[in-house]
Amino acid sequence: MTELSLRASGHLRKMVTQLEAPVHYQLPLDDELVDMAPLIGQPIRLEYTGEIHCQHCGRKTRKSFNQGFCYPCFTRLPQCDSCIVKPEKCHYHEGTCRDPSWGERHCFQPHVVYLANSSGIKVGITRGEQVPTRWMDQGAIQALPILEVDTRLHSGLIEQIIAAHVSDKTNWRTMLKGQVEPLDLKAERDRLLNLCALQLDSLREEYGVEAIRELDAEVIEINYPVEVYPAKVGTHNLDKNPVVEGVLQGIKGQYLILDTGVINIRKFAAYNVELSF
């Protein structure tokens, strides 16, 4: 591989995105943001130095938990609790929230229930302020907000109802192959809201008519900076091989696509690396 010069070093965080055509990506390395667009089509090298520092407390840790935390923070912080992944299990009302003030700031805020097309249709939820970032992080080529609610708990209950009819997960390998066909998300919205009408009405009776609001939004189309999609998806793992190098062929979701395989940047948050190109 061509000799490369050191560009930047620091701890990885998930890539920063802007909804442009295509999506604009920046790679955070501590306080530096590396613009990734000029690197597409170029050889790059990412080397893990062997150090991980918790992205919350800064403690050195041998293993990363929940994408960037040390074990004590993983067991203590509200953002690492199981109800973040499964919001229908919110236990704030039981008085057992790990940090009630954090829950009030993050979970008792407007949330959006959406349909997205990342590897086929899926239902998902996100805080209103995370639109459209959430969709770009998932590698969705289309997204449509369908409902707005006041709390994360409500969004989780609705997601459960709709997930009985469509997936609530992304097949990341299918997403990365770039073979996803466009869908009529508005037609899917109407179909699913009709199928789930009785259950949604029951939630309105329990939480209030205005607790679940239908949205008349437009479909968001998202394009990614990818020159070549992989025919077969092989992965790089910094825990097994600290050096990742190859020609950067594109970026989709939180994945760098190289001619030697793909790497999920978010998975290795808090890893200290050196980036060369």
N, C-alpha and C positions, 0 to 999 in steps of 0.2 A: 504494500500500500504506500502511496505517496507520503513523504515526510510531512508532518503537520506541525503547525505552530500553536502553542497554548493560547487560547482565547480567554477562557474564564474558568474559575473554580469556585466551589461553594456547595451548599446543601440544596438538594433538589426540592422543588415544590411542584404541584401540578401546574401545567402550562396555563398562562394567561391568554384568554381568547377575546377577539373582537369580531362581531358579525359583519364581515365584509365578503366580497366575492373574488377570491375564496376567503375562508376564515383566516384571520391574521393571528399567528401564534408567537408568543414570547416565552422563553424558558427561564424561570427564576433560578438564580444561583446566589443564595443569600440576598444581598441588596441589588444585585445586577440583573437586568432583564435582557436576555440575549434574543435578538430578532432572528427568528428561524427561517423566514422567507428566503433570504439570500443563500442559505445553506442547502436548499433543495436542489438536487442534482450534483452535489459536491460530496467528496469523502469527508467523513467526520469520525471522531474517536471519543468515546466516553469511558473514562476509567474511574472506578470506585476505589477510593483511597483506603477503605477498611474501617472508616469511622461513621457512626450514626449518632446524631444528637437529636433528642426529642424536640419536635417542633413547637411544643408548648413550654417546657421548663428548661430546655437546653441541656439536660443531663445526657451524658454519654451512655449509650445502651448497646448491648451486644446484638439485640434483635429489635426490629420495629414491629409495633402492634398497631393494628387499625390504620395502616398507611401513614406512619410517621410519629408514633407516640412510644414513650417508654412504658414499662409495665405498670408502675404506680399511677401514672397519668391515665393509662388505659382503664384501670379499675376505678378511678376516682372521678374523671371528668364527665360531665353530662353529654358532651358531644360524642363520647365513646360508648354510651349506654345502648343496650339492645333496642330500645324504643326508637332510636334514630333510624335504624334499618327497618323496623316494624312499628311505625307510628301508631298503629291501632292498639299497641300495648302500652301506650302512655300511662304513667302511674302518678302523674302530678297530683291528681285529685285524691290520691291515697296518702299524700304527704310524704312520699318517699323519693321525690325527684332529687337527683344528686346535687343540683344547684337551682333552686326555684327561680332566682333572679335571671339566670341564664335561660331557663325554660320560658320565662315570660318574654324575654327579648327575642328568642328565636322560634319558639313553638307556638306562642300566642300572637302570631302575626299572620297576615293574609297568605294563604297558600293556593297554588293553582294545581288542578288536576288536568292532565294533558294526555293527548295521544301523540305518539312519535313513531317514525318509521326509521329504524336503525338497522335492524336485521329482519324486517317485517314489522307489522303493527304491534305496539306495546302501549300499555297505560303506565303513567308515572305521576309523581307529585314533586313539587318543589316550592320553596318560598317565592313569593312574587318577585322579590328583588333578584332572584337567580335566573329569571327569564331574560335572554335566551341562553345564558351560560350553560345551564344544565344540559340542554340539547346538544350543544357543541361538544361538551365533555363526553357524551354518550356516542358521538359519531352519527347522530340522526341526520338524514337528508331532508326530512320534513317533520314539522311539529305543529300541533294545533291545541291551544288552550281550550278546554271545554267547560270547566266549572271553576268557580272561585269560592273559597271558604275562609273562615276566620281563624282556624287553628290547625295545627299539624295533625292532631287527633282526628278531626273531621275528614281531612284529606286522606288519612290512612284507612279510615272506615270505608270511604267511597272507593279507594283503590282496590280494596279487598273485594267489593261487590263487582266491580267491572272486570277484575282479574279472573273471575269465574268464566269469562267469555273470551278474553284475549290474554296474551302473555304480559307479565309485568317485568320481564327481563330481556336483556339484549344478548343475542348470540354474537359474542365479540369476533369470533373467527369469520362468520358470515359477513359481519359489518366491515371487516378489514379487507375482504376479497373484492369489495366494490361491485357486487352483483345484485344489489338491492333495487327492486323496481319501484317506481313511484306509485302511491296509493291515493285513492279519493278519501282523504281523511274526514272531510265534512260528511260524506255519506256514512262512513264508519261511526262518526260521532252520533248521527241521528239514529242509526241502528242500535248502538249500545245504550244510548239514553232511553230508548223505547224499551229495550229488553230489561233495563234496570229500574224502570220508572217506579214500580211499587216499592222496591227497597229504598230508593232515594226519597220517596214520599214519607216512608216510615222514619227516616232520619230527620226530615224536616219537622215531622210531628214531635219528635223528641227534643230537637235542638232549636227549632224556630224556622219559620218559612224563609226568612232572609239568611239563614245560616248556610244555605247552599244556593249559589247563584249561577245560572247558565250564562255562558259567554257567547257573544256573536263575533268571534275573532276570525281573522284570515289565516290561512296556512302559511307558515314560514318555510321557505325553501333554503337549504343550506348546502353550499359547495365547499369542498376541501382541497387544499393544495397537494394533490397527489399526481405525480407523473406516471407512476407504474404501480398497479395493485398486485399484491402477491398471489400467484396461482395456488400456492400452498403456504399456510401460515406457520412459520417456525418462530419460537420466542427466545429472546435473550433474558437471562436471569443473572443479575449482578451478584447474588449470593453464591452462585455456582461458578461463574466466570466474571471476574471484575472488569474485564475489558470488552467493550462493545465497539466494533468498528465496521465501516462499510459505507457505501454511497447512500445518502439520504434520498429516498425516492418519493417521500411524501409524509404527511401528517394527517391523522384522522382520529377523532376522539381525543384521548390522551396518549395515543400511540405514535411513536416515531417508526416509520416504515423504512427499513434499510434493505439493500439487496442481499443482506446476510440474515435477515429476520426482523422481527418487530420487538419493541420494548415499551412496556406500559410505564410511563413516567410517574403516574400517580402512585403506582404500587411501591415505588422506591423513594417516596417522599422522606426527607430527613437524612438521606444518604449523602455523604460528602463525595463529590466527584470533580474530575477535571475534564473540561470539554476542549477538544482540539479540532481544528479544521484547516 
